[in-house]
């Protein structure tokens, strides 16, 4: 019998680095939360555990969203784009998604010739990542 997760993995076009971009979106509001990358194992874990797992490019290892901060993403649905080279994760975000303490990593808009911040942190990054320098987090 064919494993559905393995079949799904065969359909994804991973890049030469073995990664595929993955956009996390809040399932009920449509808010775009973050962009990260996944390798085969991250996709496999996410589908099996129904919890978002990514590949941290900066740390060179798997990163289960919320493993340090507790701000987990429950996977509701994973979608594959028309070319098979990008994923959309519909998630239930528990807490904030961004390591800056904001709900979304997309908190700046280009307006009047510069980047304007339009969303304030909801939680202090030092609370999310105790012992680390301000703003340090599992950004991938």
Backbone as a ProteinNet text record, in pm:
[ID]
protein_1_A
[PRIMARY]
XXXXXXXXXXXXXXXXXXXXXXXXXXXXXXXXXXXXXXXXXXXXXXXXXXXXXXXXXXXXXXXXXXXXXXXXXXXXXXXXXXXXXXXXXXXXXXXXXXXXXXXXXXXXXXXXXXXXXXXXXXXXXXXXXXXXXXXXXXXX
[TERTIARY]
84	0	88.4	51.8	129.1	106	214.7	207.4	169.8	58	14.7	114	185.9	285.2	401.4	446.6	555.3	511.3	386.2	333.3	330.3	289.7	287	427.6	525.2	663.9	716.6	676.2	722.2	667	557.6	494.2	558.7	625.3	686.8	818.7	837.9	964	1055.1	1140	1236.4	1347.6	1402.2	1509.1	1639.3	1742.6	1873.9	1932.8	1890.2	1937.1	1852.6	1751.8	1665.1	1553.1	1531.6	1431.1	1318.1	1204	1088.9	1038.1	1005.5	949.5	810.7	783.1	654.5	599.6	481.8	414.3	316.4	322.5	226.4	119.2	-7	-121.4	-219.5	-271.4	-372.5	-496.6	-540.2	-646.1	-779.9	-814	-948.3	-956.4	-844.1	-847.1	-780	-694.4	-622	-495.8	-465.8	-345.5	-219.8	-131.2	-2.8	86.7	137.9	215.7	365.3	414.5	559.2	593.7	718.3	776	892.7	898.2	1008.4	1040.1	1126.2	1163.9	1148.6	1118.2	1101.6	1183.6	1243.3	1303.1	1206.9	1245.5	1155.4	1113.7	1209.3	1180.1	1085.6	1102.4	1013.9	870.5	855.5	721.8	664.3	746.1	701	654.3	733.4	699.5	572.9	564.2	447.1	319.2	322.3	203.1	170	271.3	248.7	202.4	263.3	233.4	125.3	89.1	-9.4	34.7	165.7	227.7	340.3	349.5	447.9	591.2	668	811.2	880.4	987.5	1058.4	1205.3	1277.5	1422.6	1481.5	1558.9	1624.5	1752.7	1755	1874.9	1988.1	1956.8	2062	2124.9	2045.8	2097.4	2132.9	2087.1	2118.1	2055.7	1932.1	1864.2	1713.4	1641.3	1496.4	1456.6	1345.4	1296.2	1146	1101.7	958.4	911.5	824.9	778.6	726.2	783.4	741.9	822.8	926	1001.4	1071.8	1109.2	1172.4	1072.2	991.9	901.9	766.5	725.5	592	484.7	524.2	429.3	410.2	339.9	328.6	227.9	242.2	148	88.6	-41.3	-112.5	-149.4	-107.9	-133.2	-276.7	-351.2	-488.3	-491.9	-406.6	-404.1	-273.4	-219.6	-102.3	-143.4	-107.4	-141.1	-13.6	-21.1	91.1	52.5	143.2	108.5	111.2	70.2	51.9	180.4	295.3	423	484.6	425.4	475.9	600.5	632.2	756.9	737.7	618.7	591.6	474.4	482.7	378.6	307.7	180.8	101.7	51.6	88.5	43.1	-67.3	-186.1	-294.7	-283.3	-257.5	-225.8	-316.2	-319.2	-379.3	-261.9	-227	-112.6	-147.9	-69	-85.9	14.1	-34.5	54	99	220	272.8	356.7	367.2	445.3	588	608.3	737.6	827.1	956	1050.3	1068	1010.3	1012.5	897.8	813	700.6	572.2	573.1	454.4	377	248.5	163.8	215.1	259.2	307.1	448.6	525.8	659.3	652	535.8	516.1	452.5	535.6	486.7	538.4	600.5	649.7	589.3	555.6	499.5	579	606.5	677.8	579	599.1	509.5	592.3	556.6	619.3	771.6	824.9	969.4	1046.5	979.2	1051.6	964.8	1029	957.7	896	767.3	694.1	645.6	669.1	620.4	474.8	389	246.2	190.9	273.3	226.9	330.6	284.6	372.1	385.2	494	506.2	393.7	344.9	241.9	304.3	427.7	500.7	648.5	718	859.5	940.8	1030.3	1110.6	1191.9	1234.5	1311.7	1229.6	1096.9	1009.6	999.7	996.3	987.4	1116.2	1230.1	1361.2	1450.9	1425	1505.3	1652.2	1738.7	1881.5	1948.6	1871.7	1929.8	1928.4	2010	2006.8	1873.6	1838.5	1709.7	1690.8	1574.9	1542.3	1593.5	1676.1	1725.2	1613.1	1597.2	1494.4	1521.9	1435.8	1460.6	1424.7	1466.9	1439.5	1515.6	1448	1511	1552.4
-118.3	0	124.6	224.8	346.2	440.9	493	589.1	725.4	785.7	912.8	1026.8	1026	1131.2	1116.4	994.6	973.1	1011.4	981.5	1021.6	1173.2	1241.2	1387.4	1443.9	1385.1	1431.7	1419	1314.5	1292.9	1398.9	1462.6	1563.1	1701.1	1723.7	1854.2	1867.7	1982.9	2012.7	2090.1	2018.2	2082.3	2142.4	2255.5	2322.6	2245.5	2295.6	2228.9	2216.1	2306.2	2300.6	2206.3	2141.5	2048.7	2115.9	2244.2	2320.5	2367.6	2394.5	2452.1	2565.8	2683.6	2790.5	2753.3	2795.7	2764.9	2891.1	2930.6	3045.7	2994.1	3052.5	3018.3	3126.7	3082.8	3173.7	3129.9	3225.3	3194.6	3140.7	3022.8	2952.8	3024.8	3095.5	3153.6	3300.7	3371.7	3513.8	3542.3	3450	3470.9	3554.1	3597.6	3678.2	3596.3	3655.3	3591.6	3612.5	3503.4	3509.9	3512.7	3428.6	3417.5	3338.4	3350.4	3269.6	3193.9	3065.9	2983.4	2882.1	2788.2	2685.3	2548.4	2450.9	2313.7	2220.3	2119.6	2010.9	1891.9	1780.2	1663.9	1620.6	1617.9	1572	1668.9	1799.5	1898.2	1881	1856.7	1832.3	1704.2	1599.4	1470.5	1488	1554.2	1574.6	1658.1	1765.5	1853.1	1778	1697.8	1621.7	1512.5	1448.2	1338.9	1390.3	1499.9	1551.5	1658.4	1710.8	1819	1943.6	1964.9	2081.1	2126.1	2258.1	2309.4	2284.6	2231.2	2208.5	2262.8	2336.8	2398.8	2360.1	2401.4	2386.3	2523.5	2535.5	2661.8	2671.9	2764.3	2783.4	2839.9	2923.9	2984	2883.8	2790.5	2690.4	2557.2	2538.2	2414.3	2291	2307.6	2193.4	2213.4	2105	2112.9	2204	2273.2	2366.6	2349.6	2291.8	2279.7	2414.5	2480.4	2613.8	2612.2	2697.9	2707.7	2623.7	2553.4	2465.9	2544.3	2668.7	2752.5	2848.7	2911.2	3018.4	2970.3	2851	2802	2852.1	2929.1	2988.4	2891.7	2783.8	2676.1	2707.8	2636.4	2644.1	2505.4	2494.9	2370	2369	2264.8	2255.6	2211.2	2295.6	2263.2	2203.1	2257.9	2210	2254.5	2170.4	2206.7	2206.9	2315.4	2328.2	2341.7	2291.4	2295.4	2383.4	2473.1	2562.9	2489.7	2560.6	2501.2	2443.2	2500.6	2450	2344.2	2324.9	2225.2	2268.9	2400.1	2444.5	2546.6	2553	2639.2	2580.5	2593.1	2541	2654	2631.5	2720.3	2637	2677.4	2607.7	2690.8	2634.3	2697.9	2648.5	2741.2	2704.1	2774.5	2719.7	2786.1	2830.3	2957.8	3012.8	3031.8	2973	2989.9	3095.4	3214.3	3325	3398	3451.6	3530.7	3442.4	3481.6	3403.8	3455.4	3583.9	3646.5	3650.8	3628.7	3632.3	3773.1	3874.5	4011.1	4035.7	3935.2	3947.7	3994.3	4000.9	4044.1	3922.5	3943.3	3835.2	3783.9	3876.1	3841.5	3894.8	3825.1	3873.1	3986.8	4006.4	4111.3	4232.6	4309.8	4423	4557.3	4557	4680.2	4697.2	4821.6	4853.3	4970.3	4963.1	5072	5183.8	5297.5	5412.3	5539.8	5627.4	5759.2	5750.5	5658.1	5648.6	5574	5502.5	5427.6	5320.6	5237	5129.6	5184.4	5163.4	5206.8	5084.8	5086	4978	5006.1	4909.4	4929.7	4836.6	4750.4	4659.5	4655.6	4682.9	4681.1	4538.5	4510.9	4379	4355.2	4232.6	4194.3	4134.5	4089.3	4031.6	4065.6	4086.8	4121.1	3999.7	4017.8	3904.8	3836.6	3911.7	3853.2	3751.9	3770.1	3673.3	3545.6	3561.1	3444.9	3363.3	3434.2	3369.9	3414.3	3367.2	3409.7	3368.5	3456.9	3426.9	3465	3500.1	3538.4	3687.7	3738.1	3881.7	3923.7	4047.1	4098.7	4067	4011.1	3982.4	3849.1	3778.8	3649.7	3548.3	3473.7	3371.8	3272.3	3174.9	3069.5	3109.1	3226.9	3268.5	3177.6	3136.1	3042.2	3107
0	0	0	-75.6	-91.3	27.4	84	192.8	134.6	179.1	120.8	142.7	253.7	277.3	179.7	155.9	59.6	-81.8	-114.7	-245.5	-258.4	-151.7	-153.5	-171.4	-104.6	-114.9	-257.7	-327.9	-465.2	-561.2	-524.4	-608.9	-594	-481.2	-453.3	-527.9	-592.8	-662.7	-567.8	-497.1	-408.1	-493.1	-448.5	-521.8	-513.4	-582.1	-581	-440.8	-350.7	-212.3	-127.3	-190.7	-119	-43	-69.5	4.2	-86.7	-24.8	-93.1	-3.5	-62.8	19.9	69.7	192.9	255.6	321.6	280.5	338.4	442.7	563.4	667.9	671.8	668.4	666.4	774.2	848.9	949.6	879.9	917	843.4	843.9	951	959.7	919.7	918.5	882.5	748.3	702.9	578.5	595.1	717	738.8	707.4	627.4	598.8	719.5	774.4	897.8	874.5	786	768.2	643	603.2	496	555.8	531.2	578.6	468.7	498.5	402.2	465.9	381.5	428.4	340.6	403	326.1	334.6	277.2	274.4	414.6	506	641.7	713.6	691.8	754	703.4	574.2	518.7	579.1	583.3	638.1	783.2	864.5	1005.6	1018.5	940.9	948.2	915.7	811.1	772.3	874.7	927.4	1022.6	1158.7	1206.3	1340	1340.6	1221.4	1208.5	1285.1	1287.6	1350.9	1260	1234.8	1139.9	1186.1	1094.2	1113.3	989.3	1008	897.2	900.9	796	792.7	820.5	926.2	958.4	877.5	783.3	701.7	785.6	882.7	964.9	1061.7	1108.8	1204.2	1139.6	1015.8	945.4	1007.5	1057.3	1119.2	1114.6	1143.3	1151.6	1267.3	1249.7	1349.8	1360.2	1468.6	1495.4	1549.2	1474.5	1511.1	1653.4	1737	1876.4	1972.9	1924.3	2014.1	2125.1	2098.7	2200.1	2262.3	2177.5	2221.1	2272	2232.6	2266.3	2170.9	2069.8	1974.4	1856.5	1877.9	1779.4	1669	1559	1447.6	1426.6	1449.6	1424.8	1276.7	1206.6	1063.1	1037.4	969	930.2	790.3	700.9	562.2	498.6	411	332.8	186.3	115.5	-26.1	-107.7	-229.7	-323.9	-440.5	-482.6	-592.9	-726.6	-832	-964.9	-1022.7	-988.1	-1038.9	-948.4	-833.3	-739.2	-664.2	-669.9	-608.4	-495.8	-440.2	-325.2	-246.4	-115.6	-27.6	45.2	73.2	156.8	273.5	393.7	513	578	585.7	658.3	801.5	892.1	1029.3	1128.8	1247.8	1362.5	1448.3	1437.9	1509.7	1655.8	1743	1887.7	1932.5	1964	1999.8	1874.8	1878.9	1767.8	1675.6	1549.8	1453.7	1438.6	1462.2	1434.7	1558.1	1536.4	1647.8	1705.1	1637.9	1690.7	1788.2	1807.9	1899.1	1832.2	1699.3	1624.8	1574.5	1549.2	1498.3	1364.1	1277.4	1144	1123.7	1043.4	1006.8	905.6	846.3	745.8	813.6	884.4	962.7	910.6	790.8	730.5	591.8	558.7	426.6	368	238.6	172.2	142.9	209.2	194.5	191.4	99.2	91.2	91.1	13.2	-4.5	102.4	188.9	291.6	354.9	435.8	505.5	632.6	648	766	843.2	973	1059.7	1093.7	1067.4	1093.4	1200.4	1257.9	1363.4	1475.5	1595.4	1712.1	1766.2	1836.7	1900	2000.3	2004	2100.4	2225.5	2212.3	2324.9	2307.5	2416.3	2413.2	2367.9	2269.6	2222	2332.3	2432.9	2542.8	2623.3	2621.4	2688.8	2605.9	2473	2384.6	2384.7	2390	2378.7	2492.7	2614.9	2729.3	2712.9	2758.2	2753.8	2624.5	2522.2	2393	2377.4	2286.4	2259.4	2201.1	2218	2170.3	2022.5	1989.8	1851.5	1800.8	1880.9	1834	1843.3	1739.9	1739.2	1628.8	1613.4	1515.8	1373.2	1332.9	1194.2	1100.7	996.1	905.5	780
[MASK]
++++++++++++++++++++++++++++++++++++++++++++++++++++++++++++++++++++++++++++++++++++++++++++++++++++++++++++++++++++++++++++++++++++++++++++

